[in-house]
Amino acid sequence: MTENIESQEDFRFGYVAIIGRPNVGKSTLLNQILGQKVSIVTAKPQTTRQKLAGIKTTEKGQVVYVDTPGIHHTAKRALNRYMNRVAKASFRDVDLVLFMVEAGNWSRQDEFVASALRSVDVPIVLVLNKVDLVPDKESLLTYIDEHFRDDDFDRIMMISAKKGSGVDELEKQVLKKLPFSRPFYDADQFTDRSERFLAAEMIREQLTLRLHQELPYALTVQIEEFKRKGKLLTIGAIIHVERESQKQITIGKNGAVLKQVGSGARIVLEELFGEKIFLRLWVKVSKDWSDSDRLIERFGYTD
């Protein structure tokens, strides 16, 4: 496939930032486009914390989709400020921006993101997601007329990232707007992130799915061990929380919660890496880590 790609004069390549408020479906869209799980997805806002590039290569082009944290209207803690910096920095050095909003639901957070995008000098495609949840499709036209002007965006598209409807057409339109260029990445590469990063994210996803209320926002995962020996991949991870009480909840009675997290994460990781996984998890209290610039950098949150 690489030979075919390099010989095509009409091959396109470019970077596309997926921007929006928390929980509008940015990571779901990326996974749908790639046809595999790369970015973690939960029903809780602010699940995505770091920038992650998903690479989609076809015979016609190579698109680097940059999944970003949701932009927050208020960012009181160091971690939230970091997430805003990462998301806004993604506006730069891209060829196209996909501005995702939830169909029929315009919020103050959306307005904040829209304001941030006014300084962007690349084409912006407005992507209305979750259209499958809007029973009255005609109301979408009213919604568009009330909140958007045609000259604000290069194009307006409607999709369901979860079900995949409209995503193929979105990809076609994205490709048309990218410059002609040879590919930058190998044809079989699907992300710019390391295996250690992906392992930490999949473990954090399982924690977020199994823990309730605000606890998921008070924890992060750090990979301490990542070794292959024979047909076995051994992964050791530390789960950092901010309080002793949070540590007890994360472990659970007789270690029940941690066992569930480990079991779920192992299944996801074995599917992702295609290998047998031996997973070890520890929980450690790192007091107020999410409000410490030093600690968030130590745990891998770097601009």
C-alpha positions in Angstrom: 0.0 0.0 0.0 2.9 2.4 0.8 4.2 2.1 -2.8 0.7 3.0 -4.2 0.4 6.0 -1.8 3.8 7.4 -2.7 3.1 7.2 -6.4 -0.2 9.1 -6.3 0.0 12.7 -7.3 -3.5 13.4 -5.9 -2.8 12.0 -2.5 -3.8 14.3 0.4 -2.4 14.7 3.9 -3.3 17.0 6.8 -4.1 17.6 10.4 -7.6 18.0 11.7 -8.5 19.1 15.2 -11.7 17.9 16.8 -12.8 20.7 19.2 -15.8 21.1 21.5 -17.0 21.3 25.0 -16.7 18.2 27.3 -18.9 15.2 26.5 -20.1 16.1 23.0 -18.6 12.9 21.4 -15.2 13.9 20.2 -13.5 10.6 21.3 -16.4 8.5 20.1 -16.0 10.1 16.6 -12.3 9.4 16.6 -12.8 5.7 17.5 -15.6 5.5 14.8 -13.4 6.9 12.1 -10.4 4.6 13.0 -12.6 1.5 13.4 -10.9 0.7 16.7 -10.7 1.9 20.2 -7.9 4.4 20.7 -9.5 7.2 22.8 -11.3 6.3 26.0 -15.0 7.0 26.2 -17.4 7.3 29.2 -20.6 9.1 29.9 -18.8 11.4 32.3 -17.6 14.8 31.1 -13.9 15.6 31.1 -12.9 12.0 30.4 -10.3 13.0 27.8 -7.5 14.9 29.4 -4.7 14.9 26.9 -4.3 15.4 23.1 -4.3 12.2 21.1 -3.8 11.8 17.4 -5.6 9.1 15.5 -4.2 8.4 12.0 -6.5 7.2 9.2 -4.7 6.1 6.0 -6.5 5.2 2.8 -5.4 5.0 -0.8 -6.6 8.6 -1.3 -5.1 10.3 1.7 -3.8 10.2 5.3 -5.7 12.3 7.9 -4.3 12.9 11.4 -7.4 13.5 13.6 -6.4 15.3 16.8 -8.8 14.4 19.7 -8.6 17.1 22.4 -9.9 17.7 25.9 -13.2 19.5 26.2 -12.7 23.3 26.6 -13.9 24.4 30.1 -15.6 27.8 30.7 -14.1 27.7 34.2 -10.8 26.1 35.0 -10.0 26.4 38.7 -7.6 23.6 39.2 -4.2 23.1 37.5 -5.4 20.0 35.6 -8.3 21.9 34.1 -6.0 24.8 33.1 -3.7 22.3 31.5 -6.6 20.8 29.5 -7.7 24.2 28.3 -4.1 25.0 27.1 -3.8 21.7 25.3 -7.2 22.1 23.5 -6.6 25.7 22.5 -3.0 24.9 21.3 -4.6 22.3 19.0 -6.0 25.2 16.9 -2.5 25.9 15.7 -0.7 24.1 12.9 -3.8 22.2 11.7 -5.4 22.4 8.3 -9.0 22.1 9.4 -11.1 22.3 12.6 -14.1 20.1 13.3 -16.2 22.0 15.9 -18.5 19.5 17.5 -21.7 20.4 19.3 -24.7 18.3 20.4 -27.6 18.6 18.0 -30.4 20.7 19.5 -28.4 21.6 22.7 -26.5 24.9 22.7 -24.9 25.8 26.0 -22.8 28.5 27.6 -19.8 26.1 27.2 -20.4 25.9 23.4 -20.5 29.7 23.2 -17.2 29.8 25.0 -15.6 27.4 22.5 -17.1 29.3 19.6 -15.6 32.5 20.9 -12.2 30.8 21.1 -12.5 29.7 17.5 -13.1 33.2 16.1 -9.4 33.7 15.9 -8.8 30.6 13.9 -7.7 31.2 10.3 -8.3 27.7 8.9 -11.6 26.3 7.6 -14.0 25.2 10.3 -16.7 22.5 9.8 -19.5 22.6 12.3 -20.4 19.0 13.2 -23.8 18.5 14.8 -23.5 15.2 16.7 -26.2 12.9 18.3 -28.8 13.7 15.6 -30.2 10.3 16.2 -31.5 11.5 19.6 -33.5 14.4 18.1 -37.0 13.0 17.1 -38.1 16.1 15.2 -35.5 16.5 12.5 -37.1 19.7 11.2 -36.3 21.3 14.6 -32.7 20.9 13.7 -33.1 23.4 10.9 -34.6 25.9 13.4 -31.8 25.2 15.8 -29.2 25.9 13.1 -30.9 29.1 12.1 -31.1 30.4 15.7 -27.4 29.7 16.6 -25.3 29.7 13.5 -24.7 31.7 10.4 -23.6 30.1 7.1 -20.6 32.4 6.8 -19.3 31.3 10.2 -18.4 27.8 8.9 -17.0 26.2 5.8 -19.7 23.6 6.1 -22.4 22.3 8.5 -22.8 18.5 8.8 -25.0 16.2 10.9 -23.8 12.9 12.3 -24.2 10.2 14.9 -20.7 9.4 16.0 -22.0 6.5 18.1 -24.0 4.8 15.4 -21.7 5.9 12.5 -24.4 7.7 10.4 -23.0 10.6 8.4 -19.4 9.8 9.4 -18.3 8.4 6.0 -19.6 11.6 4.3 -17.8 13.7 7.0 -14.5 11.9 6.2 -15.0 12.6 2.4 -15.5 16.3 3.1 -12.5 16.4 5.4 -10.3 14.8 2.8 -11.4 17.3 0.1 -10.2 20.2 2.3 -6.7 18.9 2.9 -3.6 19.8 0.8 -2.0 17.5 -1.7 1.0 15.9 0.0 2.8 12.6 0.6 2.0 10.9 3.9 4.0 11.6 7.0 3.2 8.4 9.0 3.6 4.7 8.0 0.4 3.3 6.5 -0.2 0.9 9.4 0.3 3.4 12.2 -3.0 4.4 13.9 -1.9 6.8 16.7 1.0 9.0 17.7 0.8 7.8 21.3 3.0 5.2 23.0 1.7 1.8 24.2 2.4 2.9 27.8 0.1 5.9 27.3 -2.7 3.8 25.8 -2.4 1.3 28.7 -2.7 4.0 31.3 -5.8 5.5 29.5 -7.6 2.1 29.2 -7.1 1.5 32.9 -8.4 5.0 33.7 -11.4 4.3 31.6 -12.3 1.3 33.6 -11.9 3.3 36.8 -14.1 6.0 35.5 -16.8 3.5 34.5 -16.9 1.8 37.9 -16.5 4.7 40.3 -19.3 7.2 40.9 -19.8 10.8 41.6 -16.6 13.0 41.6 -14.0 10.4 42.3 -12.9 9.7 38.7 -11.7 13.3 38.5 -9.5 12.9 41.5 -7.4 10.0 40.1 -4.9 9.4 37.4 -2.9 6.4 36.2 0.9 6.1 35.9 2.6 3.1 34.2 5.5 1.8 36.2 6.2 -1.4 34.4 5.8 -2.4 30.8 7.7 -5.5 29.8 7.4 -8.3 27.2 8.8 -11.7 27.9 7.9 -14.5 25.6 4.2 -14.3 24.8 3.3 -12.4 28.0 3.1 -8.6 28.4 3.4 -7.5 32.0 2.0 -4.1 32.9 2.3 -2.5 36.4 0.3 0.7 37.1 -0.1 3.0 40.0 -3.5 4.7 40.5 -2.9 8.1 42.2 -5.8 9.6 44.2 -5.9 12.7 46.4 -7.3 11.4 49.7 -7.0 8.4 51.9 -10.8 8.0 51.8 -10.6 7.9 48.0 -8.0 5.1 48.2 -10.3 2.9 50.2 -13.2 3.5 47.8 -10.9 2.7 44.8 -9.7 -0.5 46.3 -13.2 -1.5 47.6 -14.1 -4.0 50.3 -11.6 -6.9 50.2 -10.2 -5.4 47.0 -13.4 -6.0 45.0 -13.4 -2.7 43.1 -9.7 -3.0 42.1 -10.2 -6.6 41.0 -13.1 -5.5 38.8 -11.1 -2.7 37.3 -8.1 -5.0 36.7 -10.3 -7.6 35.0 -12.1 -5.1 32.7 -8.8 -3.3 31.8 -7.1 -6.6 31.0 -9.8 -7.6 28.5 -9.6 -4.2 26.8 -5.8 -4.2 26.7 -5.6 -7.8 25.4 -7.9 -6.7 22.5 -5.9 -3.6 21.9 -2.4 -5.2 21.9 -3.4 -8.6 20.7 -1.3 -10.2 23.5 -1.8 -12.0 26.8 -1.6 -9.4 29.6 -0.6 -9.8 33.2 -1.8 -6.6 35.0 -0.8 -5.4 38.4 -2.5 -2.4 40.0 -1.6 -0.3 43.1 -3.3 2.7 44.7 -1.3 5.5 46.1 -2.4 8.8 47.8 -0.7 11.8 46.1 -2.4 14.7 48.0 -4.1 17.3 45.8 -2.1 16.2 42.7 -4.7 17.7 40.3 -3.9 21.2 41.6 -0.1 20.8 41.5 1.7 21.9 38.3 4.7 19.8 39.4 2.7 16.6 40.0 0.6 16.8 36.8 3.8 17.2 34.8 5.4 14.3 36.7 2.3 12.1 35.9 2.7 12.8 32.1 0.5 15.9 31.6 2.9 17.9 29.5 2.0 20.6 27.0 
